[in-house]
Amino acid sequence: MRTALGLVEFKTVPVAVEATDEMLKASEVELLLASPVCPGKFVTIISGQVANVTTSVMKAIDAAKIFLVESHVLTNVEPSVLPAISGTTQVDKLEALGIIETFAAISSVRAGDTVAKAANVTLIEIRLARGLGGKGEVFFTGQLGQVEAASQAAEERLGRDGGIVSSVVIARPHPALWSVLA
């Protein structure tokens, strides 16, 4: 049973691998992702009970030192977040389209969780830095008012710490976009 996600982004691969090992040894957690992302960064995502995830993330912070980009513990994560990270979400209809770009890769997971909780929208994908210069992106769809509300909620949550690069809401995306995003 997943009750929390631990997200850690590192500036260098060797330190990240060592810190990820320490995270896994520190507490009973499940490793969901441990992967290099561009440009030369590394992302680790774990799940488990809140206390265990918190302990493991704190261990990673200690191990990473100056090589930490950022870290988060997300509780009660919206179930649609994990399929969006893995790119396995099935979306039948593209309505209004929301796109949020974050400075750090793992901030996109926070943005996706916020979007999914804030309004009746469907997460299409959460992209973690691959081909994005180390940034993250969230794509989501739904009725225009819902997409606008979700985007605003993410901007408010991540805007407090300067996590968002930009965001847009497209009321009626061209049908050709569907083939690129689906």
C-alpha positions in Angstrom: 0.0 0.0 0.0 1.5 3.3 -1.1 0.8 6.2 1.1 3.7 8.5 0.1 6.1 9.2 -2.7 9.7 10.3 -2.0 11.2 12.3 -4.9 14.9 13.2 -5.0 16.7 14.9 -7.9 20.5 15.0 -8.0 23.1 17.0 -9.9 25.5 14.1 -10.5 25.0 10.4 -11.2 27.7 8.8 -9.0 26.5 10.6 -5.8 22.9 9.8 -6.8 23.5 6.1 -7.1 25.2 6.1 -3.7 22.5 8.2 -2.1 19.8 6.0 -3.6 21.5 2.9 -2.1 21.5 4.6 1.3 17.8 5.5 0.9 16.9 1.9 0.2 18.9 0.7 3.2 17.6 3.3 5.6 14.0 2.2 5.6 11.4 -0.2 4.1 10.5 1.5 0.9 9.8 0.5 -2.7 12.1 1.8 -5.5 9.9 3.0 -8.4 12.4 4.9 -10.4 16.2 5.4 -10.3 17.4 6.9 -13.6 19.7 9.4 -15.2 17.9 12.3 -16.8 19.3 15.0 -19.0 21.5 17.0 -18.6 23.6 14.8 -16.3 21.0 14.7 -13.5 19.5 11.7 -11.8 16.0 11.2 -10.3 15.0 8.7 -7.7 11.4 8.0 -6.7 10.4 5.7 -3.9 7.1 4.8 -2.2 5.9 3.5 1.1 4.6 4.5 4.5 5.0 8.3 5.2 7.5 7.8 8.0 9.7 5.4 6.0 9.7 7.6 2.9 10.5 10.6 5.0 13.4 8.8 6.7 14.8 7.6 3.3 14.5 11.1 1.7 16.3 12.6 4.7 19.1 10.1 4.2 19.4 11.1 0.6 19.5 14.7 1.4 22.4 14.0 3.9 24.2 11.9 1.3 23.8 14.3 -1.6 25.1 17.4 0.1 25.9 20.0 -2.6 24.7 17.6 -5.3 21.0 17.8 -4.4 18.7 19.7 -6.8 15.6 19.3 -4.7 13.6 16.7 -2.7 9.9 16.2 -1.8 7.7 13.8 0.2 4.2 13.7 -1.3 1.5 12.1 0.8 -1.8 10.7 -0.4 -0.6 10.9 -4.0 -3.4 11.0 -6.6 -3.5 7.5 -8.3 -3.2 9.0 -11.8 0.2 10.4 -11.1 2.2 7.1 -11.5 0.7 6.2 -14.9 1.4 9.7 -16.0 5.0 9.4 -15.0 5.4 6.1 -16.9 3.5 7.5 -19.9 0.8 4.8 -19.8 -2.3 7.0 -19.3 -5.0 6.3 -21.8 -6.9 9.5 -22.8 -9.9 9.1 -25.1 -10.7 12.7 -25.8 -8.5 15.8 -25.9 -10.5 18.7 -24.6 -8.8 21.9 -23.2 -5.1 21.3 -22.8 -3.0 22.5 -19.9 0.8 22.4 -19.9 3.1 23.3 -17.0 6.8 23.4 -17.2 8.9 23.2 -14.1 12.6 24.2 -13.4 13.4 20.8 -11.7 12.3 17.5 -13.1 10.7 16.2 -9.9 8.7 19.5 -9.4 6.6 18.2 -12.3 5.4 15.3 -10.1 4.3 17.8 -7.5 2.6 19.9 -10.2 0.8 16.8 -11.6 -0.4 15.7 -8.2 -1.7 19.2 -7.5 -3.4 19.4 -10.9 -5.1 16.0 -10.4 -6.3 16.9 -6.9 -7.4 20.5 -7.7 -9.9 19.8 -10.5 -11.6 17.2 -12.6 -8.8 16.8 -15.2 -7.0 13.9 -16.7 -3.3 13.7 -16.5 -1.8 12.9 -19.9 1.9 12.7 -19.1 4.4 13.9 -16.5 7.8 14.2 -18.3 10.9 14.1 -16.1 13.7 16.0 -17.9 14.1 13.7 -20.9 14.8 16.0 -23.8 13.9 19.0 -21.7 17.2 20.3 -20.5 16.6 19.0 -17.0 13.2 20.6 -16.6 9.9 18.8 -16.2 6.5 19.1 -17.9 2.9 18.2 -17.1 0.2 17.7 -19.8 -3.4 17.4 -18.8 -6.8 17.8 -20.3 -10.5 18.4 -19.3 -13.2 21.0 -19.6 -11.8 24.5 -20.0 -12.8 25.8 -16.5 -11.4 22.7 -14.8 -8.1 22.9 -16.7 -7.8 26.6 -15.8 -8.5 25.9 -12.1 -6.0 23.0 -12.1 -3.3 25.2 -13.7 -3.9 28.0 -11.3 -3.7 25.6 -8.3 -0.3 24.3 -9.5 1.0 27.8 -10.1 0.0 28.9 -6.6 1.6 25.8 -5.0 4.8 25.7 -6.9 5.0 29.5 -7.4 5.8 30.0 -3.8 9.2 28.5 -4.3 9.8 29.5 -7.9 9.3 26.1 -9.3 7.3 26.9 -12.4 9.0 28.1 -15.7 5.7 28.7 -17.6 2.2 27.4 -18.1 -0.5 27.6 -20.7 -4.1 26.6 -21.2 -5.2 26.0 -24.7 -9.0 26.1 -25.0 -9.4 24.2 -28.2 -6.2 22.5 -29.3 -5.8 21.6 -32.9 -6.6 17.9 -33.6 -3.1 17.4 -34.9 -1.7 17.9 -31.4 -3.5 14.8 -30.3 -1.2 12.5 -32.3 1.8 14.1 -30.7 0.4 14.0 -27.1 -1.5 10.8 -27.0 
